Amino acid sequence: LNYTAFSYLSHSELVGNPNIVTALSMKVSGAPGRLITFILIVVGIITTIHASIIIGPRITKVLAEDGLAPAFLRKLHPAYASPNNALLLQFILVSGFVAFGRFEALLTCFIVINWLFYCLVVIGFIRFKWRSDQQTLGCLDVLEAVLFVVPILVLIVSEICAHPVLATTGIAFFVIGLIFSTYFVRYTRNSAASRKYP
């Protein structure tokens, strides 16, 4: 997409343009291309939101079932079998993000929080593999981790440089969530151990 944009659009058309995809569609296909792009964007947004509503709360429910989130989040609706409390939690979190107001603020926080989470997932996977393989890792494992983690760190640093307040807010949310989840998991494990060995 970037190559196509630089090939078809001039420097003046790129600089300060908030919607490069629409400008590129107009340049390549005219008004019909602009309409098609608009329809595809709307469909993409709707399907992404739908997937988030369907999948997100169910992940939270499974975390609650595994003792990694509060137990009340696993409650199901008696008629529809949907995770009520998990859906309510998602609604509260989304409403909090919408309070930021601007799309740029939401996007920056989303990028920082999501990619920090993905970074932790990769580190956790490598750590798990290290333990399961008797503390041995191949060069390919290390290379995969580096190739994934380094671009994430570059992305986050670029977001901090471009939007320091918003990026720092996203990092703060991430750290608070990490501290809460770590404390909760330890509390759950200690409670289970005390019940097992009184």
N, C-alpha and C positions, 0 to 999 in steps of 0.2 A: 504493500500500500504506500509506504514512504517513497519507494523508488518511482512508482507511478505518479505520485503527486509531484515529485521533483522533476519528472520528465515532462509533464503536461502543463504545470502551472509555473508562472514566472515568480521571481523573487517578491515583487510587489503584491502579487496575489496571495502569496503564502504568509507574509509578515502581517501580523495583527488580525488574521482571519480566524474567527472562533470556530468555524465549521468548514474545515478543509475538504471533508468528504463530499459535502453538498456542492462546493465550488468545483471539485474535480468531476462530479457527475454532470454538472451543467456544461463544463468544458468538453467532455467526451460525448455525451448523449443529448445535451440540450434539456429542455423542460421535461420530457418523458423520463430521462435519467434521474433528474432531481426528484420527481414524484416517486419513482421506484425506490430510490435511496431512502426517502422519507418513510415509505411503507415498510421497508425492511428494518429500519431503525425502530419503528413502533412495534413491529412484531418481535424483534429481538428484546426490547425492553419488557414487553408483556410476558414473554416466555421465561425470561430471566427472573422476573418478580414471582411468577407462578412457581418456578422451580425452587426459589428461595423459601417461599411459604410452605411448599410441600415437604421439602427435604430438611430445612433447618431445624424446625421444632422436633422432628423425629430423631435427629442426631442428638439433640438435647435430652430427649426421653431415654434413648439408649444409654447415654452417659449417666443418667440418674439410676437406671436399672443396674449399671455396673458399679454404682457407688462413687462415681466421679462428679456428681452434681447432686443438689438437694433432692430428697426422695419425692417431694410434692410435685416435681416436674414430670414424673412418670405417669401421673393420673390421666386416664382416658375418659372421653365423653361417653356416657352410657349408651347413647343411641348411635352416634357416628364413629365411635372408636378413634377419634382424633385426639392428639395430645393437648388438652385444653390449656393447662398451666404453662406448658412450653410455648404454645402459640401466644399466650398473654405476655410472657416474658419477651418474646421476639417483638411484639407490638410496642412494649415499653421501651426497649432498646432502640427500635427504629424511630419512635417518636422523639427520643432523646437526640438522635443524630439529626433528625429534621430540624430540631431547634437551632442547629448551626446556621440555617437559613440558606446559604448560597450553595449551588451545586459544586463549585470549586472546593469549598470547605469539606463537603461530604466526600468528594472524590479523593482528596488528599488524605483524610483520616482513613478512608477505606483502603487505599493503597498501602499506607504505613501499617495498619493493623493486620490486614490480610497477609501481606508478604512477610511480616515478622512472624506470623503464625506458621506460614509455610516453611520459613527458615527453621523454626523450632521442630517442625515435623521431620525435616531432613536430618537435623542433628539427633533427634530422638531415634530415628531409624538406624543411623550409623551406630549410635550407642547400643541399641538393642542387638544389632548384628555383631558388634564387638563382644558383647557378653555371650551370645549364643554360639559364636564360633571360637570359643576359648581364647578370647582376646587377640584375634588375628583378623586383619583387614587387608584385602588386596589393593593393589595400586588403582584398579578401576573404581573401587568403592570410594577411595579418597578423592580421585579425580572427579567423579560424579558429584560428590558433596561440594567440592571447591567450585566446580562449574555452576552449581545451583546457588550456593550461598553468596559468592562474591558479587554476581550481578544484582542480587537482592540488596546487599549492603550498599552498592553503588546507587541503586534506585532510591533507597531510603535517604542516603546522604544528599542526593540531588533534590529530593522533596524537601528536606530540611533547609537546604540553601535557597530554594525557590519560595517556600512558604514556611518560615521558621515557627511561627506561632501555631499554625494548623498542624504541622507535622509533629511538633512537640506535644500538642494535645492528643494526637493519635497515639504517640508513644506512651503518654501518661495513662490513657485508657488501657493500653496493652499491658503495661506493668501492673496496674491495679487488678486487672483480670487474672494475670499470672500469679500474683501474690494470693489472691482469693482462692484460686483453684488449687494452688500448692497447699495452702493451709487446710482447705476443705478435705483434700485427699488424705493428708496426714491425720487429720482429726477422725475421718471415717475409718482408716486403717487401725488407728489406736483404739477406737471404740470397738471394732470387730475383734481385735486381739484381746481386749479386756473381757469381752463377753465369752470368748472361747477359753481363756485361761483366767478364771476369777481368782 
